[in-house]
């Protein structure tokens, strides 16, 4: 979205790391938390937030005008007040 290749490259490496750490045959899931507790579920924010951020990073720069909009923590665009 910013058009900066270095940010897209870093984001792609992050995406690959997430997939590598969470991939199972049926879906991407959390396999263990920081305490070593094994789980088999997908956090709600994976689709609603994380993938949306990746989508925006790889989107063309003109998808949302960053001079006119800001994003909340869930990647929803809001028009800036003038």
N, C-alpha and C positions, 0 to 999 in steps of 0.2 A: 504494500500500500504506500510505503514511503518511496519506493523505487530504488532503495539502497541495496545493492547486491550483497554487501557484507552482512546486513541484517537478515536477508533471505537465506544466505548460506548458513548462518548460525542457527536460524529457526529450523532449517531442514535437518541439521545435525541433532537438534533437540527432539524433533519429531521422530527421527530414526531411533534415538535412545529410548524414548517412551515406548515405541512399538516393540523394540527388542526386550525391554524389561517387563512388558505386560502381555505379550502375545501368547494366546492359547488357541487350540483348534476352533472353539466356537466364537471367541471374541477376545477383545483386549480387556484384561481384568487385573486387579491388584492381586498379586500372589503372596506378598508378605509385607507387613508394615515395618516400621523401624525397630519394633520389639521382637521381630521374627514370628509374629502371629500370622499364620497362613489364612488367607481369605480367598473367596472366589466370587467377587462381585465387581460391578463397574460403578464408580462414583457418578452421581447424577450430573456433576459439572463437566464430565469428560465431553459429552456432546454439546451441552448447553453453553459452555464457556471455552474450554480448551480448544476444541476443534474450530470454534468460531474465531478465536484469535489466530490460529494457523491459517484459516481461510482468508482473513483480512491481510495477514502478512504477505500472502502470495497473490493477492488481488491486484489489479491494475491501479495505479495511483489515483485515477479519476473516479473510483467507485464511491468514495465519500470525500468531500472537500474538507480537509483538516483545518482550514482557516474558518470554516463555518460550523463545524461540528466538534463535539467532544464525545468520548465514550465513557460509560459508567463501568463499574467493576465487572459487569457481566457482558461487556462488549456491545451494549446497545448504543447506537448513535443518538445524540441529542443535539438539536440546533443550539448554537451559542446565542446568548442574549447580546444584543448590540447596544 
